[in-house]
Amino acid sequence: MMGWMAPLRHLSAKLLSDRNSSEWEPSMGEVTTIGLDLAKHVFQVHGVDAEGATVLRKQLRRAQVLAFFSRLPPCLVGLEACATAHYWGRELRAFGHEVRLMPARYVKAYIKRNKHDAADAEAICEAVGRPTMRFVPIKTADQQAAVLLHRGRERLVRQRTGLVNALRGHLAEFGVIAPQGLRNVGKLIAIVRDEGDARLPDLARQVLQVLAAQIEQLEAAVAAIEKQLMAWHKSNPVSQRLASVPGIGPIIATAIAATVVEPSGFRSGREFAAWLGLVPRQHSTGGKHRLGGISKRGNQYLRRLLINGASANLLRSKATNADPWVIGLRQRRPSLVVAVALANKTARIAWAVMHRHENYQRVAAAA
């Protein structure tokens, strides 16, 4: 007896499937726009031609990515602004491609159904061609290194804060306390290392001495990074111009200068402040405008630095406290709201300083 054979329609479908597999590649001249879904090992590519028809779906291993794009003629490549995106953007630009980075939140709207790598690459390919899409400038390796200084410092400061709080809590169990503030931690460390202090048992003293040594090591590491930041600040003209703004010191100035590569990407200082999340969250419909608290979108680190800088400016600056705008705002709003409003104003001034390439000049109050 003859064995069962699949119908012809199944055989033809199998041939078409083989043609559309990852082994088949279109003519290199057909691809004009590519969406590349980044990953650690397996990358997904989705390409379309000039008319928007899909001509390429392919998986690439990490070692195959650069070889694949080196064979392609220059085209538009879209990436999500995620981990390693700036590195891949620089590498693909070296082959002559036009690379555009997009926030992942904006790409998500173009995923039609379930989320998987192929759908992500297709959504990236579609989003990169939208005329209203917003893009992220690609940072150079030096700019990423400057940002890394801030990220490393922030992590070390958090570890130091946790150890200091642990040291305070453990010593409080034995009736040993000190005033708040990092400058008073040295008094607690001196008590821990004083072998003649009978308030601490020897077993507890041994453990607390380990914590004290780690606090001092972190303190030295933070000081070393801040020294590097000061050296970068003195060599960067944008950071020096930003430091001329009240409420902005070297730490904030270097953070903004390293993070905001192209201030011209924002149409105004108001848009820059909105990108930092320092504007009211809006939920309006039917002609009724409803404003809530600040949106807290964008770069959390820069927003926190600006608010802390504004708070310090309100506490210590006589010129700021004499400003009629600040005086009127304090009469109507709580102190924290005033600090956030001043941070918003500082962000707008910082954008103007970067955009106009000039130092800040305080306007004299009218007599």
Beta strands, then each sheet from edge to edge (+ up, - down):
strand 1: 33-37
strand 2: 42-48
strand 3: 54-61
strand 4: 76-80
strand 5: 98-102
strand 6: 280-282
strand 7: 291-294
sheet 1: 3+ 2- 1+ 4+ 5+
sheet 2: 6+ 7-
end
